[in-house]
Each structure stands twice: as structure tokens, then as C-alpha cells.
């Protein structure tokens, strides 16, 4: 069984919510994870999905599991229950 991923807009919304929850700017986040501010804007607007390496950096920055940002909630909640 493969993993279902969220669409780019949903992912962008989660990243933006995490960033705003910390009262960080897109520039703050871009510096923290080593990418450009324009890339953050594209992620948050749903124009682009980060590559795996950047996904990990984003999750580590916000100290959350990668799954909580990039996969449907039902899917990773089910995985956690089975662990």
C-alpha cells in the first residue's frame, strides 16, 4: 500500500500556519532551513512542493514529524496507532 500525499496547497497552508504560529517571516524560515525566501513563498502558495531534503529541514525546524506536514492526518494517525 502506497502513501497518499497532500496536494501542494494543503502543504503550503500547513507550512504557513507553522511559520505564523512562531511569528516568523518567510525570510526567517528561509535562513533557518537554507533556502530562498522566494522558495518559501512558492511552497506556501502551493506553486511548488519542497523536495525531500527540504521537507526534513522544515519539519526539524518546527520540531514536528515530517508526516504531520506532508501527509493526510488520518494516514499518519493510523500509522501511529499501529506502532
C-alpha angles and dihedrals in degrees: 000000000000127000119256114224130207121250119260094257093055091048091049091051092053092049092048092048091051092047095047090045087063092043090239126150123229086253091055091052094044092053092046094054099032102247136107127279089236090056090054089051091052092049093049094046092049095245092121138015116221118250116249096266091055092044088059093048092050092050092047091048091055093036093234131123115270088236092061090064105032107032134057113272094235091055099053093038088056091049091050092051091052093050 
